[in-house]
Each structure stands twice: as structure tokens, then as C-alpha cells.
Amino acid sequence: MQLITEHSGPSVLSRIFASRQQCPQCGDRLIAPEVTEFIEGGTIQHYWVCDRCGEESQTFVTPPSI
Ligand SMILES: [Zn+2]
């Protein structure tokens, strides 16, 4: 069993936003999600729109249990 150790410092949220996201269509770097939704159960859904080609994509992030 692995435990994820929380270090004092960057919050969970800032680490989520620090994760790099790329457009699946053109590979351009996506800076910030267009929409972020919090789903029941703690899952976070990011909705991305590429500035370059307009490709829409979604990612789901499950934060480590607190
Ligand atoms: Zn793109």
C-alpha cells in the first residue's frame, strides 16, 4: 500500500493547475482550463479549448484522499 505524502507548500489545487496539458489535436500547450467542475466524489473535471485549433478536450483529476 502506497501513501501519498503531503508536503507543506503547494496546495493540491495548484499542483493540479501545474500539470501540463496538451491539445490532443495539434499538441499546443493548454495553459488554463476553460471550465473546471467539481464532481461528486471529489473528482475535478477540466474542460479545455485549444487557442490554436479550437479542439475541445476534457480531463479528469482525482485528488489524493485527504
Ligand atoms: Zn490544438
N, CA, C, O and the ligand as a Tripos MOL2 file, in Angstrom:
@<TRIPOS>MOLECULE
protein
  265   263    67     0     0
PROTEIN
NO_CHARGES

@<TRIPOS>ATOM
      1 N           0.8450   -1.2010    0.0000 N.3       1 MET1
      2 CA          0.0000    0.0000    0.0000 C.3       1 MET1
      3 C           0.8740    1.2410    0.0000 C.2       1 MET1
      4 O           1.7880    1.3850    0.8120 O.2       1 MET1
      5 N           0.5710    2.1210   -0.9210 N.am      2 GLN2
      6 CA          1.3630    3.3370   -1.0190 C.3       2 GLN2
      7 C           0.5910    4.5230   -0.4720 C.2       2 GLN2
      8 O          -0.5960    4.7020   -0.7480 O.2       2 GLN2
      9 N           1.2750    5.3060    0.2890 N.am      3 LEU3
     10 CA          0.6750    6.5350    0.7980 C.3       3 LEU3
     11 C           1.3080    7.7270    0.0870 C.2       3 LEU3
     12 O           2.5220    7.7880   -0.1120 O.2       3 LEU3
     13 N           0.4580    8.6580   -0.2830 N.am      4 ILE4
     14 CA          0.9690    9.8890   -0.8860 C.3       4 ILE4
     15 C           1.2140   10.8970    0.2240 C.2       4 ILE4
     16 O           0.2970   11.2860    0.9480 O.2       4 ILE4
     17 N           2.4390   11.3010    0.3400 N.am      5 THR5
     18 CA          2.8020   12.2140    1.4130 C.3       5 THR5
     19 C           2.5540   13.6590    0.9980 C.2       5 THR5
     20 O           3.0400   14.1120   -0.0380 O.2       5 THR5
     21 N           1.8180   14.3500    1.7910 N.am      6 GLU6
     22 CA          1.5740   15.7600    1.5340 C.3       6 GLU6
     23 C           2.6960   16.5930    2.1330 C.2       6 GLU6
     24 O           2.9670   16.5150    3.3310 O.2       6 GLU6
     25 N           3.3280   17.3700    1.3180 N.am      7 HIS7
     26 CA          4.3360   18.2930    1.8280 C.3       7 HIS7
     27 C           3.6760   19.6440    2.0560 C.2       7 HIS7
     28 O           2.7800   20.0490    1.3160 O.2       7 HIS7
     29 N           4.1170   20.3050    3.0550 N.am      8 SER8
     30 CA          3.6400   21.6720    3.2230 C.3       8 SER8
     31 C           4.2210   22.5040    2.0920 C.2       8 SER8
     32 O           5.4210   22.4450    1.8210 O.2       8 SER8
     33 N           3.3870   23.2600    1.4470 N.am      9 GLY9
     34 CA          3.8450   24.0010    0.2810 C.3       9 GLY9
     35 C           2.6990   24.1410   -0.6900 C.2       9 GLY9
     36 O           1.6020   24.5520   -0.3110 O.2       9 GLY9
     37 N           2.9450   23.8020   -1.9410 N.am     10 PRO10
     38 CA          1.8840   23.9690   -2.9430 C.3      10 PRO10
     39 C           0.6410   23.1680   -2.5630 C.2      10 PRO10
     40 O           0.7340   22.0150   -2.1410 O.2      10 PRO10
     41 N          -0.4900   23.7810   -2.7170 N.am     11 SER11
     42 CA         -1.7310   23.1050   -2.4000 C.3      11 SER11
     43 C          -2.0790   22.1010   -3.4810 C.2      11 SER11
     44 O          -1.4950   22.1170   -4.5640 O.2      11 SER11
     45 N          -3.0190   21.2400   -3.1900 N.am     12 VAL12
     46 CA         -3.4590   20.2650   -4.1720 C.3      12 VAL12
     47 C          -3.9190   20.9700   -5.4450 C.2      12 VAL12
     48 O          -3.6030   20.5420   -6.5550 O.2      12 VAL12
     49 N          -4.6550   22.0340   -5.2690 N.am     13 LEU13
     50 CA         -5.2160   22.7500   -6.4140 C.3      13 LEU13
     51 C          -4.1200   23.3170   -7.3100 C.2      13 LEU13
     52 O          -4.2010   23.2230   -8.5350 O.2      13 LEU13
     53 N          -3.0930   23.9090   -6.6940 N.am     14 SER14
     54 CA         -2.0410   24.4990   -7.5140 C.3      14 SER14
     55 C          -1.2490   23.4140   -8.2290 C.2      14 SER14
     56 O          -0.7230   23.6420   -9.3190 O.2      14 SER14
     57 N          -1.1610   22.2330   -7.6190 N.am     15 ARG15
     58 CA         -0.4650   21.1440   -8.3020 C.3      15 ARG15
     59 C          -1.2870   20.6440   -9.4830 C.2      15 ARG15
     60 O          -0.7360   20.2230  -10.5010 O.2      15 ARG15
     61 N          -2.5910   20.6930   -9.3430 N.am     16 ILE16
     62 CA         -3.4490   20.2970  -10.4530 C.3      16 ILE16
     63 C          -3.2650   21.2630  -11.6110 C.2      16 ILE16
     64 O          -3.1560   20.8420  -12.7630 O.2      16 ILE16
     65 N          -3.2300   22.5370  -11.3150 N.am     17 PHE17
     66 CA         -3.0720   23.5120  -12.3780 C.3      17 PHE17
     67 C          -1.6480   23.5160  -12.9230 C.2      17 PHE17
     68 O          -1.4150   23.9620  -14.0460 O.2      17 PHE17
     69 N          -0.7040   23.0260  -12.1390 N.am     18 ALA18
     70 CA          0.6770   22.9950  -12.5990 C.3      18 ALA18
     71 C           0.9040   21.8710  -13.5970 C.2      18 ALA18
     72 O           1.8620   21.9000  -14.3700 O.2      18 ALA18
     73 N           0.0220   20.8850  -13.5780 N.am     19 SER19
     74 CA          0.1920   19.7810  -14.5080 C.3      19 SER19
     75 C          -0.0310   20.2740  -15.9340 C.2      19 SER19
     76 O          -0.9770   21.0090  -16.2140 O.2      19 SER19
     77 N           0.8500   19.8570  -16.8140 N.am     20 ARG20
     78 CA          0.7970   20.3580  -18.1800 C.3      20 ARG20
     79 C          -0.2240   19.5820  -18.9840 C.2      20 ARG20
     80 O          -0.3280   18.3580  -18.9010 O.2      20 ARG20
     81 N          -0.9640   20.3310  -19.7540 N.am     21 GLN21
     82 CA         -1.9700   19.7260  -20.6110 C.3      21 GLN21
     83 C          -1.6750   20.1240  -22.0430 C.2      21 GLN21
     84 O          -1.3670   21.2820  -22.3250 O.2      21 GLN21
     85 N          -1.7700   19.1620  -22.9450 N.am     22 GLN22
     86 CA         -1.5130   19.4560  -24.3430 C.3      22 GLN22
     87 C          -2.7430   19.1710  -25.1770 C.2      22 GLN22
     88 O          -3.5280   18.2760  -24.8650 O.2      22 GLN22
     89 N          -2.9020   19.9370  -26.2350 N.am     23 CYS23
     90 CA         -4.0020   19.7070  -27.1620 C.3      23 CYS23
     91 C          -3.8090   18.3650  -27.8560 C.2      23 CYS23
     92 O          -2.7400   18.1080  -28.4100 O.2      23 CYS23
     93 N          -4.8270   17.5030  -27.8360 N.am     24 PRO24
     94 CA         -4.6980   16.2070  -28.4950 C.3      24 PRO24
     95 C          -4.6470   16.3240  -30.0160 C.2      24 PRO24
     96 O          -4.2340   15.3920  -30.7070 O.2      24 PRO24
     97 N          -5.0680   17.4690  -30.5250 N.am     25 GLN25
     98 CA         -5.1330   17.6650  -31.9710 C.3      25 GLN25
     99 C          -3.8170   18.2010  -32.5210 C.2      25 GLN25
    100 O          -3.2440   17.6150  -33.4390 O.2      25 GLN25
    101 N          -3.3410   19.3010  -31.9710 N.am     26 CYS26
    102 CA         -2.1610   19.9630  -32.5530 C.3      26 CYS26
    103 C          -0.9710   19.9710  -31.6030 C.2      26 CYS26
    104 O           0.1210   20.3900  -31.9850 O.2      26 CYS26
    105 N          -1.1690   19.5160  -30.3800 N.am     27 GLY27
    106 CA         -0.0420   19.4150  -29.4540 C.3      27 GLY27
    107 C           0.3320   20.7310  -28.7920 C.2      27 GLY27
    108 O           1.3140   20.8040  -28.0530 O.2      27 GLY27
    109 N          -0.4470   21.7640  -29.0550 N.am     28 ASP28
    110 CA         -0.1770   23.0490  -28.4350 C.3      28 ASP28
    111 C          -0.4220   22.9600  -26.9310 C.2      28 ASP28
    112 O          -1.2800   22.2090  -26.4670 O.2      28 ASP28
    113 N           0.3330   23.7260  -26.2030 N.am     29 ARG29
    114 CA          0.1870   23.6780  -24.7520 C.3      29 ARG29
    115 C          -1.0590   24.4390  -24.3100 C.2      29 ARG29
    116 O          -1.2970   25.5740  -24.7240 O.2      29 ARG29
    117 N          -1.8360   23.7960  -23.4710 N.am     30 LEU30
    118 CA         -3.0350   24.4350  -22.9400 C.3      30 LEU30
    119 C          -2.6830   25.0000  -21.5600 C.2      30 LEU30
    120 O          -2.2130   24.2890  -20.6710 O.2      30 LEU30
    121 N          -2.9240   26.2780  -21.4230 N.am     31 ILE31
    122 CA         -2.4620   26.9720  -20.2220 C.3      31 ILE31
    123 C          -3.4310   26.7790  -19.0560 C.2      31 ILE31
    124 O          -3.0360   26.3510  -17.9720 O.2      31 ILE31
    125 N          -4.6670   27.0910  -19.2880 N.am     32 ALA32
    126 CA         -5.6470   27.0280  -18.2080 C.3      32 ALA32
    127 C          -6.9520   26.4640  -18.7510 C.2      32 ALA32
    128 O          -7.3400   26.7540  -19.8830 O.2      32 ALA32
    129 N          -7.6210   25.6650  -17.9440 N.am     33 PRO33
    130 CA         -8.8870   25.0990  -18.4020 C.3      33 PRO33
    131 C          -9.9490   26.1670  -18.5810 C.2      33 PRO33
    132 O         -10.0160   27.1340  -17.8220 O.2      33 PRO33
    133 N         -10.7790   25.9760  -19.5990 N.am     34 GLU34
    134 CA        -11.8910   26.8890  -19.8770 C.3      34 GLU34
    135 C         -12.9150   26.8300  -18.7520 C.2      34 GLU34
    136 O         -13.4030   27.8540  -18.2730 O.2      34 GLU34
    137 N         -13.2240   25.6110  -18.3460 N.am     35 VAL35
    138 CA        -14.1910   25.3780  -17.2880 C.3      35 VAL35
    139 C         -13.6360   24.3030  -16.3690 C.2      35 VAL35
    140 O         -13.0610   23.3170  -16.8300 O.2      35 VAL35
    141 N         -13.8080   24.4940  -15.0840 N.am     36 THR36
    142 CA        -13.4400   23.4680  -14.1130 C.3      36 THR36
    143 C         -14.6690   23.1450  -13.2880 C.2      36 THR36
    144 O         -15.2910   24.0350  -12.7090 O.2      36 THR36
    145 N         -15.0140   21.8730  -13.2380 N.am     37 GLU37
    146 CA        -16.1940   21.4620  -12.4840 C.3      37 GLU37
    147 C         -15.7840   20.4760  -11.3990 C.2      37 GLU37
    148 O         -14.9240   19.6200  -11.6110 O.2      37 GLU37
    149 N         -16.3960   20.6040  -10.2670 N.am     38 PHE38
    150 CA        -16.1770   19.6620   -9.1890 C.3      38 PHE38
    151 C         -17.3190   18.6530   -9.1930 C.2      38 PHE38
    152 O         -18.4890   19.0030   -9.0350 O.2      38 PHE38
    153 N         -16.9470   17.4080   -9.3770 N.am     39 ILE39
    154 CA        -17.9350   16.3480   -9.4870 C.3      39 ILE39
    155 C         -18.0320   15.6360   -8.1410 C.2      39 ILE39
    156 O         -17.0670   15.5470   -7.3820 O.2      39 ILE39
    157 N         -19.2240   15.1390   -7.8820 N.am     40 GLU40
    158 CA        -19.4570   14.4050   -6.6320 C.3      40 GLU40
    159 C         -18.4140   13.3030   -6.4530 C.2      40 GLU40
    160 O         -18.1260   12.5560   -7.3890 O.2      40 GLU40
    161 N         -17.8630   13.2090   -5.2740 N.am     41 GLY41
    162 CA        -16.8460   12.2090   -5.0110 C.3      41 GLY41
    163 C         -15.4420   12.7830   -5.0200 C.2      41 GLY41
    164 O         -14.4720   12.0790   -4.7400 O.2      41 GLY41
    165 N         -15.3330   14.0900   -5.3480 N.am     42 GLY42
    166 CA        -14.0370   14.7450   -5.2560 C.3      42 GLY42
    167 C         -13.2860   14.8420   -6.5680 C.2      42 GLY42
    168 O         -12.2030   15.4220   -6.6320 O.2      42 GLY42
    169 N         -13.8650   14.2720   -7.6170 N.am     43 THR43
    170 CA        -13.2090   14.3450   -8.9200 C.3      43 THR43
    171 C         -13.3730   15.7410   -9.5150 C.2      43 THR43
    172 O         -14.4250   16.3670   -9.3880 O.2      43 THR43
    173 N         -12.3160   16.2120  -10.1630 N.am     44 ILE44
    174 CA        -12.3500   17.5180  -10.8030 C.3      44 ILE44
    175 C         -12.2750   17.3150  -12.3070 C.2      44 ILE44
    176 O         -11.4130   16.5910  -12.8050 O.2      44 ILE44
    177 N         -13.1770   17.9550  -13.0180 N.am     45 GLN45
    178 CA        -13.1920   17.8620  -14.4700 C.3      45 GLN45
    179 C         -12.7560   19.1830  -15.0620 C.2      45 GLN45
    180 O         -13.3420   20.2300  -14.7870 O.2      45 GLN45
    181 N         -11.7190   19.1170  -15.8780 N.am     46 HIS46
    182 CA        -11.2780   20.3050  -16.6020 C.3      46 HIS46
    183 C         -11.7620   20.2090  -18.0410 C.2      46 HIS46
    184 O         -11.6820   19.1540  -18.6690 O.2      46 HIS46
    185 N         -12.2590   21.3160  -18.5450 N.am     47 TYR47
    186 CA        -12.7190   21.3930  -19.9170 C.3      47 TYR47
    187 C         -11.8200   22.3760  -20.6510 C.2      47 TYR47
    188 O         -11.7490   23.5560  -20.3090 O.2      47 TYR47
    189 N         -11.1320   21.8600  -21.6720 N.am     48 TRP48
    190 CA        -10.1110   22.6600  -22.3510 C.3      48 TRP48
    191 C         -10.5480   23.0250  -23.7560 C.2      48 TRP48
    192 O         -11.2010   22.2310  -24.4340 O.2      48 TRP48
    193 N         -10.1940   24.2130  -24.1900 N.am     49 VAL49
    194 CA        -10.3630   24.5990  -25.5840 C.3      49 VAL49
    195 C          -9.0210   25.1480  -26.0610 C.2      49 VAL49
    196 O          -8.4600   26.0720  -25.4720 O.2      49 VAL49
    197 N          -8.5280   24.5570  -27.1380 N.am     50 CYS50
    198 CA         -7.2250   24.9490  -27.6540 C.3      50 CYS50
    199 C          -7.3000   26.3180  -28.3140 C.2      50 CYS50
    200 O          -8.1830   26.5780  -29.1310 O.2      50 CYS50
    201 N          -6.3600   27.1930  -27.9510 N.am     51 ASP51
    202 CA         -6.3240   28.5250  -28.5500 C.3      51 ASP51
    203 C          -5.9420   28.4730  -30.0200 C.2      51 ASP51
    204 O          -6.3480   29.3270  -30.8090 O.2      51 ASP51
    205 N          -5.1620   27.4680  -30.3800 N.am     52 ARG52
    206 CA         -4.6270   27.4140  -31.7390 C.3      52 ARG52
    207 C          -5.6420   26.8340  -32.7300 C.2      52 ARG52
    208 O          -5.9220   27.4270  -33.7720 O.2      52 ARG52
    209 N          -6.1890   25.6540  -32.3800 N.am     53 CYS53
    210 CA         -7.0220   24.9650  -33.3680 C.3      53 CYS53
    211 C          -8.4750   24.8130  -32.9170 C.2      53 CYS53
    212 O          -9.3210   24.3750  -33.6960 O.2      53 CYS53
    213 N          -8.7630   25.1650  -31.6920 N.am     54 GLY54
    214 CA        -10.1400   25.1080  -31.2280 C.3      54 GLY54
    215 C         -10.5950   23.7400  -30.7620 C.2      54 GLY54
    216 O         -11.7660   23.5520  -30.4300 O.2      54 GLY54
    217 N          -9.6790   22.7830  -30.7350 N.am     55 GLU55
    218 CA        -10.0170   21.4400  -30.2930 C.3      55 GLU55
    219 C         -10.4890   21.4690  -28.8310 C.2      55 GLU55
    220 O          -9.9010   22.1360  -27.9790 O.2      55 GLU55
    221 N         -11.5480   20.7380  -28.5810 N.am     56 GLU56
    222 CA        -12.0810   20.6630  -27.2240 C.3      56 GLU56
    223 C         -11.6900   19.3290  -26.6090 C.2      56 GLU56
    224 O         -11.7510   18.2910  -27.2680 O.2      56 GLU56
    225 N         -11.2970   19.3630  -25.3670 N.am     57 SER57
    226 CA        -10.9340   18.1260  -24.6870 C.3      57 SER57
    227 C         -11.2750   18.2540  -23.2120 C.2      57 SER57
    228 O         -11.4670   19.3500  -22.6860 O.2      57 SER57
    229 N         -11.3420   17.1090  -22.5670 N.am     58 GLN58
    230 CA        -11.6620   17.0810  -21.1470 C.3      58 GLN58
    231 C         -10.6670   16.1990  -20.4240 C.2      58 GLN58
    232 O         -10.1950   15.1980  -20.9630 O.2      58 GLN58
    233 N         -10.3560   16.5770  -19.2070 N.am     59 THR59
    234 CA         -9.5430   15.7170  -18.3630 C.3      59 THR59
    235 C         -10.2040   15.5970  -17.0090 C.2      59 THR59
    236 O         -10.9090   16.4970  -16.5520 O.2      59 THR59
    237 N          -9.9590   14.4700  -16.3860 N.am     60 PHE60
    238 CA        -10.4980   14.2380  -15.0630 C.3      60 PHE60
    239 C          -9.3400   14.0720  -14.0920 C.2      60 PHE60
    240 O          -8.3870   13.3380  -14.3540 O.2      60 PHE60
    241 N          -9.4410   14.7580  -12.9810 N.am     61 VAL61
    242 CA         -8.3880   14.6820  -11.9790 C.3      61 VAL61
    243 C          -8.9970   14.1870  -10.6780 C.2      61 VAL61
    244 O          -9.9820   14.7370  -10.1840 O.2      61 VAL61
    245 N          -8.4030   13.1560  -10.1440 N.am     62 THR62
    246 CA         -8.8490   12.6760   -8.8410 C.3      62 THR62
    247 C          -7.7700   13.0040   -7.8110 C.2      62 THR62
    248 O          -6.7070   12.3840   -7.7880 O.2      62 THR62
    249 N          -8.0560   13.9740   -6.9730 N.am     63 PRO63
    250 CA         -7.0720   14.3560   -5.9670 C.3      63 PRO63
    251 C          -6.8520   13.2160   -4.9800 C.2      63 PRO63
    252 O          -7.7530   12.4150   -4.7330 O.2      63 PRO63
    253 N          -5.6320   13.1480   -4.4120 N.am     64 PRO64
    254 CA         -5.4060   12.1490   -3.3760 C.3      64 PRO64
    255 C          -6.3430   12.3740   -2.2010 C.2      64 PRO64
    256 O          -6.6340   13.5160   -1.8450 O.2      64 PRO64
    257 N          -6.8070   11.3150   -1.6110 N.am     65 SER65
    258 CA         -7.7280   11.4630   -0.5000 C.3      65 SER65
    259 C          -7.0640   12.1900    0.6490 C.2      65 SER65
    260 O          -5.9090   11.9290    0.9860 O.2      65 SER65
    261 N          -7.7990   13.0920    1.2360 N.am     66 ILE66
    262 CA         -7.2480   13.9340    2.2970 C.3      66 ILE66
    263 C          -7.4630   13.2640    3.6390 C.2      66 ILE66
    264 O          -7.0710   13.8090    4.6710 O.2      66 ILE66
    265 ZN         -4.9470   22.4760  -30.7670 Zn       67 ZN67
@<TRIPOS>BOND
     1     1     2 1
     2     2     3 1
     3     3     4 2
     4     3     5 am
     5     5     6 1
     6     6     7 1
     7     7     8 2
     8     7     9 am
     9     9    10 1
    10    10    11 1
    11    11    12 2
    12    11    13 am
    13    13    14 1
    14    14    15 1
    15    15    16 2
    16    15    17 am
    17    17    18 1
    18    18    19 1
    19    19    20 2
    20    19    21 am
    21    21    22 1
    22    22    23 1
    23    23    24 2
    24    23    25 am
    25    25    26 1
    26    26    27 1
    27    27    28 2
    28    27    29 am
    29    29    30 1
    30    30    31 1
    31    31    32 2
    32    31    33 am
    33    33    34 1
    34    34    35 1
    35    35    36 2
    36    35    37 am
    37    37    38 1
    38    38    39 1
    39    39    40 2
    40    39    41 am
    41    41    42 1
    42    42    43 1
    43    43    44 2
    44    43    45 am
    45    45    46 1
    46    46    47 1
    47    47    48 2
    48    47    49 am
    49    49    50 1
    50    50    51 1
    51    51    52 2
    52    51    53 am
    53    53    54 1
    54    54    55 1
    55    55    56 2
    56    55    57 am
    57    57    58 1
    58    58    59 1
    59    59    60 2
    60    59    61 am
    61    61    62 1
    62    62    63 1
    63    63    64 2
    64    63    65 am
    65    65    66 1
    66    66    67 1
    67    67    68 2
    68    67    69 am
    69    69    70 1
    70    70    71 1
    71    71    72 2
    72    71    73 am
    73    73    74 1
    74    74    75 1
    75    75    76 2
    76    75    77 am
    77    77    78 1
    78    78    79 1
    79    79    80 2
    80    79    81 am
    81    81    82 1
    82    82    83 1
    83    83    84 2
    84    83    85 am
    85    85    86 1
    86    86    87 1
    87    87    88 2
    88    87    89 am
    89    89    90 1
    90    90    91 1
    91    91    92 2
    92    91    93 am
    93    93    94 1
    94    94    95 1
    95    95    96 2
    96    95    97 am
    97    97    98 1
    98    98    99 1
    99    99   100 2
   100    99   101 am
   101   101   102 1
   102   102   103 1
   103   103   104 2
   104   103   105 am
   105   105   106 1
   106   106   107 1
   107   107   108 2
   108   107   109 am
   109   109   110 1
   110   110   111 1
   111   111   112 2
   112   111   113 am
   113   113   114 1
   114   114   115 1
   115   115   116 2
   116   115   117 am
   117   117   118 1
   118   118   119 1
   119   119   120 2
   120   119   121 am
   121   121   122 1
   122   122   123 1
   123   123   124 2
   124   123   125 am
   125   125   126 1
   126   126   127 1
   127   127   128 2
   128   127   129 am
   129   129   130 1
   130   130   131 1
   131   131   132 2
   132   131   133 am
   133   133   134 1
   134   134   135 1
   135   135   136 2
   136   135   137 am
   137   137   138 1
   138   138   139 1
   139   139   140 2
   140   139   141 am
   141   141   142 1
   142   142   143 1
   143   143   144 2
   144   143   145 am
   145   145   146 1
   146   146   147 1
   147   147   148 2
   148   147   149 am
   149   149   150 1
   150   150   151 1
   151   151   152 2
   152   151   153 am
   153   153   154 1
   154   154   155 1
   155   155   156 2
   156   155   157 am
   157   157   158 1
   158   158   159 1
   159   159   160 2
   160   159   161 am
   161   161   162 1
   162   162   163 1
   163   163   164 2
   164   163   165 am
   165   165   166 1
   166   166   167 1
   167   167   168 2
   168   167   169 am
   169   169   170 1
   170   170   171 1
   171   171   172 2
   172   171   173 am
   173   173   174 1
   174   174   175 1
   175   175   176 2
   176   175   177 am
   177   177   178 1
   178   178   179 1
   179   179   180 2
   180   179   181 am
   181   181   182 1
   182   182   183 1
   183   183   184 2
   184   183   185 am
   185   185   186 1
   186   186   187 1
   187   187   188 2
   188   187   189 am
   189   189   190 1
   190   190   191 1
   191   191   192 2
   192   191   193 am
   193   193   194 1
   194   194   195 1
   195   195   196 2
   196   195   197 am
   197   197   198 1
   198   198   199 1
   199   199   200 2
   200   199   201 am
   201   201   202 1
   202   202   203 1
   203   203   204 2
   204   203   205 am
   205   205   206 1
   206   206   207 1
   207   207   208 2
   208   207   209 am
   209   209   210 1
   210   210   211 1
   211   211   212 2
   212   211   213 am
   213   213   214 1
   214   214   215 1
   215   215   216 2
   216   215   217 am
   217   217   218 1
   218   218   219 1
   219   219   220 2
   220   219   221 am
   221   221   222 1
   222   222   223 1
   223   223   224 2
   224   223   225 am
   225   225   226 1
   226   226   227 1
   227   227   228 2
   228   227   229 am
   229   229   230 1
   230   230   231 1
   231   231   232 2
   232   231   233 am
   233   233   234 1
   234   234   235 1
   235   235   236 2
   236   235   237 am
   237   237   238 1
   238   238   239 1
   239   239   240 2
   240   239   241 am
   241   241   242 1
   242   242   243 1
   243   243   244 2
   244   243   245 am
   245   245   246 1
   246   246   247 1
   247   247   248 2
   248   247   249 am
   249   249   250 1
   250   250   251 1
   251   251   252 2
   252   251   253 am
   253   253   254 1
   254   254   255 1
   255   255   256 2
   256   255   257 am
   257   257   258 1
   258   258   259 1
   259   259   260 2
   260   259   261 am
   261   261   262 1
   262   262   263 1
   263   263   264 2
@<TRIPOS>SUBSTRUCTURE
     1 MET1         2 RESIDUE 1 A MET
     2 GLN2         6 RESIDUE 1 A GLN
     3 LEU3        10 RESIDUE 1 A LEU
     4 ILE4        14 RESIDUE 1 A ILE
     5 THR5        18 RESIDUE 1 A THR
     6 GLU6        22 RESIDUE 1 A GLU
     7 HIS7        26 RESIDUE 1 A HIS
     8 SER8        30 RESIDUE 1 A SER
     9 GLY9        34 RESIDUE 1 A GLY
    10 PRO10       38 RESIDUE 1 A PRO
    11 SER11       42 RESIDUE 1 A SER
    12 VAL12       46 RESIDUE 1 A VAL
    13 LEU13       50 RESIDUE 1 A LEU
    14 SER14       54 RESIDUE 1 A SER
    15 ARG15       58 RESIDUE 1 A ARG
    16 ILE16       62 RESIDUE 1 A ILE
    17 PHE17       66 RESIDUE 1 A PHE
    18 ALA18       70 RESIDUE 1 A ALA
    19 SER19       74 RESIDUE 1 A SER
    20 ARG20       78 RESIDUE 1 A ARG
    21 GLN21       82 RESIDUE 1 A GLN
    22 GLN22       86 RESIDUE 1 A GLN
    23 CYS23       90 RESIDUE 1 A CYS
    24 PRO24       94 RESIDUE 1 A PRO
    25 GLN25       98 RESIDUE 1 A GLN
    26 CYS26      102 RESIDUE 1 A CYS
    27 GLY27      106 RESIDUE 1 A GLY
    28 ASP28      110 RESIDUE 1 A ASP
    29 ARG29      114 RESIDUE 1 A ARG
    30 LEU30      118 RESIDUE 1 A LEU
    31 ILE31      122 RESIDUE 1 A ILE
    32 ALA32      126 RESIDUE 1 A ALA
    33 PRO33      130 RESIDUE 1 A PRO
    34 GLU34      134 RESIDUE 1 A GLU
    35 VAL35      138 RESIDUE 1 A VAL
    36 THR36      142 RESIDUE 1 A THR
    37 GLU37      146 RESIDUE 1 A GLU
    38 PHE38      150 RESIDUE 1 A PHE
    39 ILE39      154 RESIDUE 1 A ILE
    40 GLU40      158 RESIDUE 1 A GLU
    41 GLY41      162 RESIDUE 1 A GLY
    42 GLY42      166 RESIDUE 1 A GLY
    43 THR43      170 RESIDUE 1 A THR
    44 ILE44      174 RESIDUE 1 A ILE
    45 GLN45      178 RESIDUE 1 A GLN
    46 HIS46      182 RESIDUE 1 A HIS
    47 TYR47      186 RESIDUE 1 A TYR
    48 TRP48      190 RESIDUE 1 A TRP
    49 VAL49      194 RESIDUE 1 A VAL
    50 CYS50      198 RESIDUE 1 A CYS
    51 ASP51      202 RESIDUE 1 A ASP
    52 ARG52      206 RESIDUE 1 A ARG
    53 CYS53      210 RESIDUE 1 A CYS
    54 GLY54      214 RESIDUE 1 A GLY
    55 GLU55      218 RESIDUE 1 A GLU
    56 GLU56      222 RESIDUE 1 A GLU
    57 SER57      226 RESIDUE 1 A SER
    58 GLN58      230 RESIDUE 1 A GLN
    59 THR59      234 RESIDUE 1 A THR
    60 PHE60      238 RESIDUE 1 A PHE
    61 VAL61      242 RESIDUE 1 A VAL
    62 THR62      246 RESIDUE 1 A THR
    63 PRO63      250 RESIDUE 1 A PRO
    64 PRO64      254 RESIDUE 1 A PRO
    65 SER65      258 RESIDUE 1 A SER
    66 ILE66      262 RESIDUE 1 A ILE
    67 ZN67       265 GROUP 0 **** ****
